[in-house]
Amino acid sequence: MSSPVLSVRDLQVAFPSEAGRVAAVRGVGFDLYPGRTLGIVGESGSGKSVTSMAVMGLLPETAAVSGSVTLDGHELLGLGDGPMSGIRGDDIGMIFQDPLSSLTPIFSVGDQLVEAMQIHRSISKAAARTSAVELLELVGIPDPQRRVRSFPHEFSGGMRQRVMIAMAIANDPKVIIADEPTTALDVTVQAQVLDVLKVAREETGAAVVLITHDLGVVAGTCDDVLVMYAGRPVETAPVDELFAAPRMPYTIGLLGAVPRVDSVERRPLVPVPGVPPTPVDLPPGCPFLPRCPIAVDACRGDEPPLVPLSDRAGHAAACVRTGEIVDGALGGEPVFGVPDVPEVDHASPAGRLTREPVLTVEGLRKTFPLMKGSLFRRRVGTVHAVSDVSLDIRRGETLGLVGESGCGKTTTLLEIMNLVPPEGGTVAIGGTDVATARDRAARAALRTQLQIVFQDPMGALDPRMTVADILAEPLHAAGWTDRSAISDRVDELIRLVGLDPDHTDRFPAAFSGGQRQRIGIARALATEPSLLVLDEPVSALDVSVQAGVLNLLHELKRELGLSYLFVAHDLSVVRHVADRVAVMYLGRIVESGAVEEVFGNPQHPYTQALLSAIPVPDPVAERTRERVVLSGDLPTPTDEPSGCSFLGRCPLARTLSEHERGTCRGEIPLLTIKDGAAEGDSDHRNACHFR
């Protein structure tokens, strides 16, 4: 193997704070070789992004940085901002997590690409402009001659991230650092961006550092993996080796907590208990000790160093019991035991009709006016957010509602939660049409049956109220007046979600992200609802915490007979928790049915693309999967289609005859049962003329 292009040795980064010295990075070291990709993974606060910022020289002056970072043998630490500015964007390219805040909104993307090239190269503006168009074409921006004059706000999130990749590779860098480049993107866009990143690596021959929390992305993209915990590496190995035979308990826990889209068996996930330590005055010994199920007295001594394994080349781990762990097990028993979470009974499609409905939506329609002008506003069009959506949820059932951003999921939720007559169609809660709830008291009665859990637990909880007050608030709204009964109910709720009643006098800021989401769930359960609407309830959580929340939802569903409307973009999570799934595209449901049927035999081309875009945390499986990568972005919802709205992106349409494509252009496909199945045998429907 050639010599490393980037070498990091004993990197230390600390920040001053009121609580003391924050040791954000402690002894990170790795070698990065040309043409290879290193994945850095770990929970939030593990030091991943701080490591990349230290390499780039982008940390504030208050940061104390020591160690060594060499690029082609030249030391970077200690260089001033001037010399580092000549390296950033030239020898080292950076792709940031949020492309909108990283691109200047007042300059076109072409001007920004031209500037990036002219700063580091002696090139005319005309030649740089030509190169900018070529770069946009390389990263898959359609019509690059025209879009080079567009501004960042005129691009979608995925296209902005492609522009960032184009800017990062504009000067043929030796190293590309990608910091969570796909975190905020839909799975279909994520697949496109990862493919573009691979193309960029192949075109430039650069080495890539990919910082991510998604182990599926690591499995399909990286050559080597570095796992970080409490600011330091705890395991490093080639990607196949790490996923097949992890030797550090923390890595084993992360892998066990990930739901898999390709898994038919829906066993409870394995959460990593506890929370990461605060990087201020860390106690002696292994920092993972309080969360480790196999800790021994030796773990309380000196912190274990990262030691190469004698039986595995290129594999190193920081654990005193590494030699006893074989294939993720200790003495034949799993390091992290599978929690005892009773599985929910899943009724057959025919049997579900015998249970009472808790939510029925028929022909739901919602439009928004498109206005123009500041002083004299006028309507110039209509946004068709939801068109003819029908769904139902039975008692004890979970319906997963999935689709890309902008497909109408959130609008559908809001129309259901408003409890007012919709613009078109009907919404019934527990058999009661919301149109009959004409006064406030009637709507309040319906509200007790329907509650919501939001995506961001910190934003959903009032930071000025204690947990006891937060949980008591819906009880007061429901008419409870007995203080003793309210106090008892608050204690009951907090125990129900696995928290300590003695902590209800604390404020939300004193809890971790997963604990705050449990508090949000407890608040939603206060009025004993029959249906919980879960709006991306785990997307803001680390995978280790996510597993515990998903297991909790399983337990509550079984104990309380709850029904869930579960909205998510992660189909791995949906497969794990849902009984049935409805796939939305541009305001319409294009496929629905039992999870086993939709995931096992996806019929609509859009569903096939969604499922193929979900990364699997298995390098071997990920490399051999057939991918359906969609081209283009969602069309505008301002024009009501005369035919299939998916036609412009449909891979199936490219194989049809002109006559068949004419049918797609002229007729809106209906959501119907296909493949000759009888109504009572299956409820698997799709909206495609030729599937």
C-alpha positions as CSV (number, residue, x, y, z in Angstrom):
1,M,0.0,0.0,0.0
2,S,1.2,3.5,-0.8
3,S,2.2,6.0,2.0
4,P,-0.7,7.7,3.7
5,V,-1.8,11.1,2.4
6,L,-3.1,12.2,5.8
7,S,-1.7,11.1,9.2
8,V,-3.2,12.0,12.5
9,R,-1.3,11.2,15.7
10,D,-2.4,11.7,19.3
11,L,-4.7,14.5,18.4
12,Q,-6.0,16.3,21.6
13,V,-8.6,19.1,21.6
14,A,-9.9,20.8,24.7
15,F,-12.2,23.8,25.3
16,P,-12.6,26.0,28.4
17,S,-16.0,26.1,30.0
18,E,-17.6,27.2,33.3
19,A,-17.8,23.6,34.4
20,G,-14.1,23.0,33.7
21,R,-11.9,21.8,30.9
22,V,-13.9,20.0,28.2
23,A,-11.7,17.2,26.7
24,A,-13.6,16.9,23.4
25,V,-10.9,14.8,21.6
26,R,-8.4,12.6,23.4
27,G,-5.7,10.9,21.5
28,V,-7.2,10.3,18.1
29,G,-4.9,8.8,15.5
30,F,-5.3,7.2,12.0
31,D,-3.7,7.0,8.6
32,L,-5.7,7.8,5.5
33,Y,-4.6,6.4,2.1
34,P,-5.3,7.7,-1.4
35,G,-8.5,6.3,-2.9
36,R,-9.8,4.9,0.3
37,T,-12.7,6.0,2.6
38,L,-12.4,6.0,6.4
39,G,-15.7,6.1,8.2
40,I,-15.8,7.8,11.7
41,V,-18.8,6.8,13.7
42,G,-20.1,7.3,17.2
43,E,-22.9,8.9,19.2
44,S,-23.4,12.6,19.4
45,G,-20.7,14.3,21.5
46,S,-18.1,11.5,20.8
47,G,-15.8,14.0,19.1
48,K,-16.2,13.1,15.4
49,S,-16.9,16.6,14.0
50,V,-14.3,18.2,16.4
51,T,-11.7,15.9,14.9
52,S,-12.5,17.0,11.4
53,M,-12.5,20.7,12.4
54,A,-9.1,20.3,14.0
55,V,-7.7,18.7,10.8
56,M,-9.1,21.6,8.8
57,G,-7.9,24.3,11.2
58,L,-11.4,25.6,11.7
59,L,-11.6,25.5,15.6
60,P,-11.9,28.7,17.5
61,E,-8.8,30.3,19.1
62,T,-10.0,29.2,22.5
63,A,-9.5,25.6,21.6
64,A,-6.3,24.0,22.9
65,V,-5.0,21.6,20.1
66,S,-2.0,19.4,20.3
67,G,-0.7,16.3,18.6
68,S,0.2,16.0,14.9
69,V,-1.7,16.2,11.7
70,T,0.4,15.8,8.5
71,L,-0.6,16.1,4.9
72,D,1.8,14.4,2.6
73,G,4.4,14.6,5.3
74,H,3.9,18.4,6.0
75,E,2.7,19.3,9.5
76,L,-0.6,21.3,9.6
77,L,-1.0,21.9,13.3
78,G,0.5,25.3,14.2
79,L,0.0,26.8,10.8
80,G,-1.6,30.2,10.8
81,D,-4.9,31.0,9.1
82,G,-3.2,32.3,6.0
83,P,-1.2,29.1,5.1
84,M,-4.3,27.0,6.1
85,S,-6.5,29.0,3.8
86,G,-4.3,27.9,0.9
87,I,-4.7,24.3,1.9
88,R,-8.5,24.3,2.6
89,G,-10.4,24.0,-0.6
90,D,-7.3,23.0,-2.5
91,D,-5.5,20.0,-0.9
92,I,-8.4,19.3,1.5
93,G,-12.0,19.7,0.4
94,M,-14.8,19.9,3.0
95,I,-18.5,18.9,2.6
96,F,-20.5,20.3,5.5
97,Q,-23.7,18.8,7.0
98,D,-26.0,21.7,6.1
99,P,-25.4,22.9,2.6
100,L,-27.8,25.8,2.7
101,S,-25.9,27.5,5.6
102,S,-22.6,26.7,3.9
103,L,-23.4,28.4,0.5
104,T,-23.7,32.1,0.3
105,P,-27.3,33.0,-0.5
106,I,-26.6,36.2,-2.5
107,F,-24.3,34.6,-5.1
108,S,-25.1,32.1,-7.7
109,V,-23.7,28.6,-7.4
110,G,-21.6,29.2,-10.5
111,D,-20.0,32.3,-9.0
112,Q,-19.2,30.4,-5.9
113,L,-17.6,27.5,-7.8
114,V,-15.6,30.0,-9.9
115,E,-14.4,31.8,-6.8
116,A,-13.3,28.4,-5.2
117,M,-11.2,27.7,-8.3
118,Q,-9.7,31.2,-8.8
119,I,-8.6,31.5,-5.2
120,H,-6.4,28.4,-5.6
121,R,-5.5,28.3,-9.3
122,S,-4.4,30.7,-12.0
123,I,-7.4,30.3,-14.2
124,S,-9.4,32.8,-16.2
125,K,-13.0,33.5,-15.2
126,A,-14.3,32.1,-18.5
127,A,-12.3,28.8,-18.1
128,A,-13.5,28.6,-14.5
129,R,-17.1,29.0,-15.6
130,T,-16.7,26.2,-18.1
131,S,-15.2,24.0,-15.4
132,A,-18.1,24.9,-13.1
133,V,-20.6,23.7,-15.7
134,E,-18.6,20.5,-16.1
135,L,-18.5,20.0,-12.3
136,L,-22.3,20.4,-12.0
137,E,-22.8,17.9,-14.8
138,L,-20.4,15.5,-13.1
139,V,-22.4,15.6,-9.8
140,G,-25.7,15.0,-11.7
141,I,-27.2,18.5,-11.7
142,P,-29.7,18.5,-14.7
143,D,-29.3,21.3,-17.3
144,P,-26.0,22.6,-15.8
145,Q,-25.6,25.3,-18.4
146,R,-28.8,27.0,-17.0
147,R,-28.5,25.9,-13.4
148,V,-25.0,27.4,-13.0
149,R,-26.7,30.8,-12.9
150,S,-29.2,29.7,-10.2
151,F,-29.0,30.7,-6.5
152,P,-28.8,28.2,-3.6
153,H,-32.4,28.7,-2.5
154,E,-33.5,27.6,-6.0
155,F,-32.1,24.1,-5.4
156,S,-33.5,21.2,-3.4
157,G,-31.6,19.9,-0.4
158,G,-30.1,17.0,-2.4
159,M,-29.0,19.3,-5.2
160,R,-27.4,21.8,-2.8
161,Q,-25.4,18.9,-1.3
162,R,-24.3,18.0,-4.8
163,V,-23.1,21.6,-5.3
164,M,-21.1,21.3,-2.1
165,I,-19.5,18.1,-3.4
166,A,-18.7,19.9,-6.7
167,M,-17.1,22.7,-4.8
168,A,-15.1,20.2,-2.6
169,I,-13.6,18.5,-5.7
170,A,-13.2,21.6,-7.8
171,N,-9.4,21.7,-7.3
172,D,-8.7,18.0,-7.3
173,P,-8.1,17.7,-3.6
174,K,-6.0,15.0,-2.0
175,V,-8.4,14.6,0.9
176,I,-12.2,15.1,1.1
177,I,-13.8,15.4,4.5
178,A,-17.6,14.8,4.5
179,D,-19.2,15.7,7.8
180,E,-22.7,14.0,8.0
181,P,-23.4,14.8,4.3
182,T,-26.6,12.8,4.2
183,T,-28.2,13.4,7.6
184,A,-31.0,15.7,6.7
185,L,-31.8,14.1,3.3
186,D,-34.5,11.7,2.1
187,V,-33.3,8.1,1.5
188,T,-33.6,8.4,-2.3
189,V,-31.6,11.7,-2.3
190,Q,-29.1,10.1,0.1
191,A,-28.5,7.3,-2.3
192,Q,-27.9,9.8,-5.1
193,V,-25.5,11.9,-3.0
194,L,-23.5,8.8,-1.9
195,D,-23.2,7.7,-5.5
196,V,-22.0,11.2,-6.4
197,L,-19.4,11.0,-3.6
198,K,-18.1,7.8,-5.0
199,V,-17.8,9.3,-8.4
200,A,-16.0,12.3,-6.9
201,R,-13.5,9.9,-5.2
202,E,-12.9,8.0,-8.4
203,E,-12.5,11.1,-10.5
204,T,-10.0,12.8,-8.2
205,G,-8.4,9.8,-6.6
206,A,-8.8,11.5,-3.3
207,A,-9.0,9.9,0.1
208,V,-12.3,10.4,1.9
209,V,-13.1,10.8,5.6
210,L,-16.9,10.1,6.1
211,I,-18.3,11.2,9.4
212,T,-21.7,9.7,10.0
213,H,-24.0,8.1,12.6
214,D,-25.6,5.8,10.0
215,L,-23.9,2.4,10.1
216,G,-25.7,1.4,6.9
217,V,-24.0,4.2,5.0
218,V,-20.6,3.1,6.5
219,A,-21.2,-0.5,5.4
220,G,-21.9,0.5,1.8
221,T,-19.3,3.3,1.4
222,C,-16.3,2.9,3.6
223,D,-13.1,0.8,3.4
224,D,-12.1,1.3,7.0
225,V,-14.0,2.3,10.2
226,L,-13.0,4.2,13.3
227,V,-15.4,4.0,16.2
228,M,-15.2,6.9,18.7
229,Y,-16.5,7.1,22.3
230,A,-15.9,9.9,24.8
231,G,-13.5,11.7,22.5
232,R,-11.2,8.8,21.7
233,P,-11.0,5.8,19.3
234,V,-12.3,2.6,20.9
235,E,-12.1,0.3,17.8
236,T,-10.8,0.5,14.3
237,A,-10.8,-2.1,11.6
238,P,-11.5,-2.8,7.9
239,V,-15.2,-2.5,7.3
240,D,-15.9,-6.2,6.6
241,E,-13.9,-7.2,9.7
242,L,-15.7,-4.7,12.0
243,F,-19.2,-5.6,11.0
244,A,-18.5,-9.4,11.0
245,A,-16.5,-9.6,14.3
246,P,-16.6,-6.5,16.5
247,R,-14.5,-6.8,19.6
248,M,-15.4,-3.7,21.6
249,P,-18.7,-3.8,23.6
250,Y,-19.6,-0.3,22.5
251,T,-19.4,-1.3,18.8
252,I,-21.4,-4.5,19.5
253,G,-24.1,-2.4,21.2
254,L,-24.3,0.1,18.2
255,L,-24.6,-2.7,15.7
256,G,-27.3,-4.5,17.8
257,A,-29.4,-1.3,18.1
258,V,-29.8,-0.8,14.4
259,P,-33.2,-1.9,12.8
260,R,-32.7,-3.6,9.4
261,V,-34.9,-3.1,6.4
262,D,-33.9,-6.6,5.1
263,S,-34.9,-8.4,8.3
264,V,-38.1,-10.4,8.3
265,E,-37.8,-11.4,11.9
266,R,-38.9,-8.4,14.1
267,R,-37.1,-9.1,17.4
268,P,-36.7,-6.4,20.1
269,L,-33.7,-4.1,19.4
270,V,-30.8,-4.0,21.8
271,P,-30.4,-0.5,23.3
272,V,-27.1,0.6,24.9
273,P,-28.2,1.6,28.4
274,G,-27.3,4.9,30.0
275,V,-25.8,8.0,28.3
276,P,-22.3,9.0,27.2
277,P,-20.2,10.6,29.9
278,T,-19.7,14.4,30.1
279,P,-16.2,15.2,28.7
280,V,-15.4,17.3,31.8
281,D,-13.1,15.7,34.4
282,L,-13.7,12.1,33.2
283,P,-13.2,9.6,36.0
284,P,-10.4,7.0,35.8
285,G,-10.9,3.8,34.1
286,C,-12.8,2.9,30.9
287,P,-15.3,5.7,30.1
288,F,-17.7,3.0,28.8
289,L,-17.7,1.3,32.2
290,P,-21.1,2.5,33.5
291,R,-22.9,1.3,30.4
292,C,-20.9,-1.9,29.8
293,P,-22.7,-5.3,30.6
294,I,-19.4,-7.2,30.9
295,A,-17.4,-4.8,33.0
296,V,-15.0,-6.2,35.6
297,D,-12.8,-4.7,38.3
298,A,-9.9,-4.3,35.9
299,C,-12.0,-1.8,34.0
300,R,-11.8,0.6,36.9
301,G,-8.0,1.0,36.7
302,D,-6.3,2.8,33.9
303,E,-8.2,3.6,30.7
304,P,-7.6,0.8,28.2
305,P,-5.5,1.9,25.2
306,L,-6.3,1.1,21.6
307,V,-4.3,-2.2,21.1
308,P,-3.9,-4.1,17.8
309,L,-5.4,-7.6,17.9
310,S,-2.8,-10.4,17.5
311,D,-5.2,-12.6,15.5
312,R,-6.7,-9.9,13.2
313,A,-4.5,-7.7,11.0
314,G,-5.5,-4.0,10.9
315,H,-8.0,-4.5,13.8
316,A,-7.5,-2.8,17.1
317,A,-9.8,-2.3,20.2
318,A,-9.7,-0.6,23.5
319,C,-11.1,-3.1,26.0
320,V,-9.5,-5.3,28.7
321,R,-11.8,-8.2,27.7
322,T,-11.2,-8.0,23.9
323,G,-9.5,-11.4,23.9
324,E,-12.5,-13.1,25.4
325,I,-15.0,-11.7,22.8
326,V,-15.7,-13.9,19.8
327,D,-18.1,-12.8,17.1
328,G,-19.8,-10.3,19.3
329,A,-20.3,-12.9,22.1
330,L,-18.7,-13.7,25.5
331,G,-18.5,-17.3,26.4
332,G,-21.2,-18.1,23.7
333,E,-23.6,-15.6,25.2
334,P,-24.4,-12.2,23.6
335,V,-22.5,-9.3,25.1
336,F,-25.8,-7.3,25.1
337,G,-28.7,-9.6,25.9
338,V,-31.9,-9.2,23.9
339,P,-34.4,-7.3,26.1
340,D,-37.5,-9.2,27.2
341,V,-40.1,-7.2,25.2
342,P,-43.2,-9.3,24.4
343,E,-44.0,-9.2,20.7
344,V,-47.3,-7.7,19.7
345,D,-49.7,-10.0,17.9
346,H,-50.1,-9.1,14.2
347,A,-53.5,-9.9,12.8
348,S,-54.1,-11.1,9.3
349,P,-55.5,-8.7,6.7
350,A,-58.9,-10.4,6.9
351,G,-58.9,-10.6,10.8
352,R,-58.1,-6.9,11.1
353,L,-61.6,-6.0,9.7
354,T,-63.2,-7.5,12.8
355,R,-61.5,-4.9,15.1
356,E,-63.0,-1.5,15.6
357,P,-61.5,1.4,13.7
358,V,-59.8,4.2,15.7
359,L,-59.1,6.4,12.7
360,T,-60.8,6.5,9.3
361,V,-59.8,8.9,6.6
362,E,-61.7,9.0,3.3
363,G,-60.9,11.1,0.2
364,L,-58.9,13.7,2.2
365,R,-57.9,16.8,0.2
366,K,-56.0,19.9,1.1
367,T,-54.8,22.8,-1.1
368,F,-53.0,26.0,-0.3
369,P,-53.1,29.2,-2.3
370,L,-49.9,30.3,-4.0
371,M,-49.7,34.1,-3.6
372,K,-47.6,36.8,-5.2
373,G,-46.9,40.4,-4.4
374,S,-46.1,42.3,-1.2
375,L,-48.5,45.2,-1.2
376,F,-51.2,44.0,-3.5
377,R,-51.2,40.2,-3.1
378,R,-52.9,38.1,-5.7
379,R,-53.4,34.4,-6.1
380,V,-51.2,33.0,-8.9
381,G,-51.7,29.2,-8.4
382,T,-52.7,26.4,-6.1
383,V,-50.5,24.0,-4.1
384,H,-52.1,20.5,-4.1
385,A,-50.7,19.2,-0.8
386,V,-52.9,16.2,-0.3
387,S,-55.1,14.6,-2.9
388,D,-57.7,11.9,-2.3
389,V,-56.0,10.2,0.6
390,S,-57.8,7.3,2.3
391,L,-56.6,5.2,5.2
392,D,-57.8,3.5,8.3
393,I,-56.2,2.3,11.5
394,R,-57.8,-0.5,13.7
395,R,-57.4,-0.9,17.4
396,G,-54.0,-2.2,18.4
397,E,-52.5,-1.5,14.9
398,T,-49.6,0.6,13.7
399,L,-49.8,2.2,10.3
400,G,-46.5,3.6,8.9
401,L,-46.8,6.6,6.7
402,V,-43.7,7.1,4.6
403,G,-42.4,9.1,1.6
404,E,-40.0,11.8,0.7
405,S,-40.1,15.4,2.1
406,G,-42.8,17.3,0.4
407,C,-45.0,14.3,-0.3
408,G,-47.8,15.4,2.1
409,K,-47.2,13.4,5.2
410,T,-47.1,16.3,7.6
411,T,-50.1,18.0,6.0
412,T,-52.1,14.7,6.4
413,L,-51.2,14.7,10.1
414,L,-52.2,18.3,10.6
415,E,-55.5,17.7,8.9
416,I,-56.2,14.8,11.2
417,M,-55.0,16.6,14.3
418,N,-57.0,19.8,13.6
419,L,-60.3,18.0,14.4
420,V,-62.2,20.4,12.1
421,P,-64.0,19.5,8.9
422,P,-61.4,19.1,6.2
423,E,-61.4,20.9,2.8
424,G,-62.4,17.7,1.1
425,G,-63.2,14.2,2.4
426,T,-63.9,13.0,5.9
427,V,-62.0,12.2,9.0
428,A,-63.5,10.1,11.8
429,I,-62.0,9.4,15.2
430,G,-63.3,6.3,16.9
431,G,-66.2,6.3,14.5
432,T,-67.1,9.9,15.2
433,D,-66.9,12.2,12.2
434,V,-65.0,15.4,13.2
435,A,-67.5,17.4,11.2
436,T,-70.1,16.7,13.9
437,A,-67.8,18.1,16.6
438,R,-69.1,21.7,16.2
439,D,-68.2,23.2,19.5
440,R,-65.2,23.3,21.8
441,A,-66.5,20.7,24.2
442,A,-67.1,18.2,21.5
443,R,-63.6,18.7,20.1
444,A,-62.1,18.4,23.6
445,A,-63.8,15.0,24.0
446,L,-62.3,13.9,20.7
447,R,-58.9,15.3,21.6
448,T,-58.6,12.9,24.6
449,Q,-58.7,10.0,22.1
450,L,-56.0,11.4,19.9
451,Q,-52.6,12.7,21.0
452,I,-49.3,13.4,19.2
453,V,-45.6,12.9,19.9
454,F,-43.3,15.3,18.1
455,Q,-40.0,14.9,16.4
456,D,-37.9,17.2,18.5
457,P,-38.5,16.4,22.2
458,M,-36.6,19.5,23.5
459,G,-38.7,21.8,21.3
460,A,-41.9,20.1,22.3
461,L,-41.4,20.5,26.1
462,D,-41.6,23.8,27.9
463,P,-38.2,24.4,29.4
464,R,-39.7,26.6,32.1
465,M,-41.9,23.8,33.5
466,T,-40.9,20.8,35.6
467,V,-41.7,17.3,34.3
468,A,-44.5,17.1,36.9
469,D,-46.1,20.2,35.6
470,I,-45.7,19.1,31.9
471,L,-47.5,15.8,32.6
472,A,-50.2,17.4,34.7
473,E,-51.0,20.0,32.1
474,P,-53.1,17.7,29.8
475,L,-54.9,16.4,32.9
476,H,-55.9,19.9,33.9
477,A,-57.1,20.5,30.4
478,A,-59.2,17.4,30.6
479,G,-61.0,18.6,33.7
480,W,-59.0,16.9,36.5
481,T,-59.1,18.9,39.7
482,D,-58.1,16.5,42.5
483,R,-54.4,17.3,43.2
484,S,-53.8,13.9,44.8
485,A,-55.2,12.0,41.8
486,I,-53.2,14.2,39.4
487,S,-50.0,13.5,41.4
488,D,-50.7,9.7,41.4
489,R,-51.3,9.8,37.6
490,V,-48.1,11.7,37.0
491,D,-46.1,9.1,38.9
492,E,-47.9,6.3,37.1
493,L,-47.1,7.9,33.7
494,I,-43.4,8.4,34.5
495,R,-43.1,4.8,35.6
496,L,-44.9,3.6,32.5
497,V,-42.2,5.1,30.2
498,G,-39.3,3.7,32.4
499,L,-38.3,6.8,34.3
500,D,-37.9,7.5,38.0
501,P,-40.9,9.4,39.7
502,D,-38.4,11.0,42.0
503,H,-37.1,13.0,39.1
504,T,-40.4,14.7,38.1
505,D,-39.3,17.9,40.0
506,R,-36.5,18.4,37.4
507,F,-36.7,20.5,34.2
508,P,-36.4,19.0,30.7
509,A,-32.8,20.3,30.3
510,A,-31.7,17.9,33.0
511,F,-32.6,14.9,30.9
512,S,-31.0,13.2,27.9
513,G,-32.6,13.3,24.4
514,G,-34.0,9.8,24.8
515,Q,-35.4,10.6,28.3
516,R,-37.1,13.7,27.0
517,Q,-38.8,11.7,24.2
518,R,-40.0,9.3,26.9
519,I,-41.5,12.3,28.7
520,G,-43.2,13.4,25.5
521,I,-44.7,10.0,25.2
522,A,-45.8,10.0,28.8
523,R,-47.5,13.4,28.3
524,A,-49.3,12.0,25.2
525,L,-50.6,9.1,27.3
526,A,-52.0,11.2,30.1
527,T,-55.6,11.3,28.8
528,E,-55.6,7.6,27.9
529,P,-55.9,8.0,24.1
530,S,-56.7,5.2,21.7
531,L,-54.5,6.6,19.0
532,L,-51.0,8.2,19.1
533,V,-49.7,10.1,16.1
534,L,-45.9,9.7,16.1
535,D,-44.2,12.3,13.9
536,E,-40.6,11.2,13.3
537,P,-40.3,10.3,17.0
538,V,-36.8,8.8,16.8
539,S,-35.1,10.6,13.9
540,A,-33.4,13.1,16.2
541,L,-32.0,10.4,18.5
542,D,-28.8,8.4,18.4
543,V,-29.2,4.8,17.3
544,S,-28.4,3.5,20.7
545,V,-31.2,5.6,22.3
546,Q,-33.6,5.0,19.4
547,A,-33.6,1.3,20.1
548,G,-34.9,1.9,23.7
549,V,-37.7,4.2,22.5
550,L,-38.8,1.8,19.8
551,N,-38.9,-1.1,22.4
552,L,-40.9,1.2,24.7
553,L,-43.5,1.8,22.0
554,H,-43.8,-2.0,21.5
555,E,-44.4,-2.5,25.2
556,L,-47.0,0.3,25.5
557,K,-48.9,-0.9,22.5
558,R,-49.2,-4.4,24.0
559,E,-50.0,-3.2,27.5
560,L,-52.5,-0.4,26.7
561,G,-53.9,-1.7,23.4
562,L,-52.7,1.5,21.6
563,S,-52.9,2.3,17.9
564,Y,-50.1,4.3,16.2
565,L,-50.0,6.5,13.1
566,F,-46.2,6.4,12.7
567,V,-44.7,8.9,10.3
568,A,-41.1,8.4,9.3
569,H,-38.6,8.6,6.4
570,D,-36.5,5.6,7.7
571,L,-38.1,2.5,6.3
572,S,-35.9,0.3,8.5
573,V,-37.7,1.7,11.6
574,V,-41.1,1.4,9.9
575,R,-40.5,-2.3,9.1
576,H,-39.6,-2.9,12.7
577,V,-42.6,-1.2,14.3
578,A,-45.5,-1.1,11.8
579,D,-48.2,-3.6,11.0
580,R,-49.3,-1.9,7.8
581,V,-47.6,0.8,5.6
582,A,-48.9,3.5,3.3
583,V,-46.4,5.1,0.8
584,M,-47.1,8.7,-0.2
585,Y,-45.9,10.5,-3.3
586,L,-46.8,14.1,-4.2
587,G,-49.9,14.1,-2.0
588,R,-51.3,10.7,-3.0
589,I,-50.9,7.2,-1.6
590,V,-49.3,5.0,-4.2
591,E,-49.0,1.7,-2.3
592,S,-50.4,0.3,0.9
593,G,-50.8,-3.0,2.7
594,A,-49.4,-5.2,5.4
595,V,-45.7,-4.6,6.1
596,E,-44.7,-8.1,5.2
597,E,-46.4,-7.8,1.8
598,V,-45.2,-4.3,0.8
599,F,-41.6,-4.9,2.0
600,G,-41.5,-8.5,0.7
601,N,-43.1,-7.7,-2.7
602,P,-43.0,-4.0,-3.4
603,Q,-45.1,-3.4,-6.5
604,H,-45.0,0.4,-7.2
605,P,-41.7,1.6,-8.8
606,Y,-41.5,4.4,-6.2
607,T,-41.7,1.9,-3.3
608,Q,-39.1,-0.2,-5.0
609,A,-36.8,2.8,-5.2
610,L,-37.4,3.8,-1.6
611,L,-36.6,0.3,-0.3
612,S,-33.5,-0.1,-2.4
613,A,-32.2,3.2,-1.2
614,I,-32.2,2.2,2.5
615,P,-28.6,1.2,3.5
616,V,-28.2,-2.1,5.2
617,P,-25.6,-2.4,8.1
618,D,-23.9,-5.3,6.4
619,P,-21.0,-4.7,3.9
620,V,-21.5,-7.9,2.0
621,A,-25.2,-7.5,1.6
622,E,-24.9,-3.8,0.8
623,R,-22.4,-4.4,-2.0
624,T,-24.6,-7.1,-3.7
625,R,-28.0,-5.4,-3.5
626,E,-29.7,-4.2,-6.6
627,R,-30.2,-0.4,-6.4
628,V,-32.9,1.6,-8.0
629,V,-31.6,5.2,-8.0
630,L,-34.2,7.8,-9.0
631,S,-33.2,10.6,-11.3
632,G,-34.4,14.1,-10.7
633,D,-36.4,15.6,-7.8
634,L,-40.0,15.8,-6.8
635,P,-42.1,17.7,-9.3
636,T,-43.8,20.9,-8.2
637,P,-47.2,20.3,-6.5
638,T,-48.6,23.5,-8.0
639,D,-49.9,21.7,-11.1
640,E,-52.5,19.0,-10.6
641,P,-51.4,16.2,-12.8
642,S,-53.5,14.8,-15.6
643,G,-51.8,11.4,-15.3
644,C,-49.3,9.7,-13.1
645,S,-47.3,12.2,-11.1
646,F,-44.3,9.8,-10.9
647,L,-43.9,9.5,-14.6
648,G,-40.9,11.9,-14.9
649,R,-38.9,9.9,-12.5
650,C,-40.2,6.4,-13.1
651,P,-37.6,3.8,-14.1
652,L,-40.4,1.5,-15.3
653,A,-41.7,4.1,-17.7
654,R,-38.5,4.0,-19.7
655,T,-39.2,0.4,-20.6
656,L,-42.7,1.0,-21.8
657,S,-44.0,1.5,-25.3
658,E,-45.1,5.0,-26.4
659,H,-48.7,3.8,-26.3
660,E,-48.3,2.7,-22.7
661,R,-46.5,5.9,-21.7
662,G,-49.5,7.7,-23.2
663,T,-51.7,5.9,-20.6
664,C,-49.4,7.1,-17.8
665,R,-49.6,10.7,-19.1
666,G,-53.3,10.8,-19.5
667,E,-54.8,8.7,-16.7
668,I,-54.3,9.1,-12.9
669,P,-53.7,5.5,-11.6
670,L,-56.1,4.3,-8.9
671,L,-55.0,2.6,-5.7
672,T,-56.3,-0.9,-6.3
673,I,-55.6,-4.6,-5.5
674,K,-53.4,-6.2,-8.2
675,D,-52.1,-9.7,-9.0
676,G,-55.5,-11.2,-8.9
677,A,-55.8,-11.2,-5.1
678,A,-59.2,-11.4,-3.6
679,E,-60.4,-8.6,-1.3
680,G,-60.5,-10.8,1.8
681,D,-57.1,-12.4,1.2
682,S,-54.9,-9.3,0.9
683,D,-55.2,-5.5,1.3
684,H,-52.0,-4.9,-0.7
685,R,-52.8,-2.1,-3.2
686,N,-50.8,0.0,-5.5
687,A,-51.4,2.9,-7.9
688,C,-49.5,1.9,-11.0
689,H,-51.1,1.1,-14.4
690,F,-48.5,-1.6,-15.2
691,R,-47.8,-3.3,-11.9
